[in-house]
């Protein structure tokens, strides 16, 4: 889902985007999550970060 969001926001092909797995040792605790909530909250963060990329 998140790779697709980055691809659509930046215009980059999905093959150019690498999705790293989660690492709970370096990620802050965000409390409990569920599928739809996680997609909404993290998805918006991903979309906003992708929108800030300077893709030439």
C-alpha positions as CSV (number, residue, x, y, z in Angstrom):
1,X,0.0,0.0,0.0
2,X,2.7,2.5,1.0
3,X,4.9,1.8,-2.1
4,X,1.8,2.5,-4.2
5,X,1.2,5.8,-2.3
6,X,4.8,6.9,-2.8
7,X,4.6,6.0,-6.5
8,X,1.4,7.8,-7.2
9,X,2.5,10.9,-5.2
10,X,6.0,11.2,-6.7
11,X,5.3,9.8,-10.2
12,X,8.2,7.3,-9.7
13,X,7.7,3.7,-10.9
14,X,7.1,1.1,-8.1
15,X,10.2,-0.7,-9.2
16,X,12.3,2.3,-8.1
17,X,10.9,2.4,-4.6
18,X,12.3,0.1,-1.9
19,X,10.2,-0.8,1.1
20,X,12.2,-1.5,4.2
21,X,10.7,-3.8,6.8
22,X,9.7,-2.4,10.2
23,X,12.3,-2.3,13.0
24,X,10.8,-1.9,16.4
25,X,14.2,-1.2,17.9
26,X,14.5,2.2,16.1
27,X,10.8,3.1,15.7
28,X,9.0,5.0,18.5
29,X,6.1,3.4,20.3
30,X,2.9,4.6,18.6
31,X,0.5,2.6,20.8
32,X,-1.9,0.0,19.6
33,X,-2.8,-0.1,15.9
34,X,-5.3,-1.9,13.7
35,X,-5.2,-2.4,9.9
36,X,-7.4,0.5,8.8
37,X,-6.1,2.9,11.4
38,X,-2.5,2.1,10.5
39,X,-3.2,2.6,6.8
40,X,-4.8,6.0,7.6
41,X,-2.2,7.4,10.0
42,X,1.0,5.9,8.4
43,X,-0.4,6.4,4.9
44,X,-0.8,10.1,5.4
45,X,2.7,10.4,6.8
46,X,4.1,8.5,3.8
47,X,2.1,10.7,1.4
48,X,3.2,13.9,3.0
49,X,6.9,12.8,3.0
50,X,6.6,11.7,-0.6
51,X,5.1,15.1,-1.5
52,X,8.2,16.8,-0.1
53,X,10.6,14.8,-2.2
54,X,12.3,16.7,-5.0
55,X,12.0,14.2,-7.8
56,X,13.8,15.5,-10.9
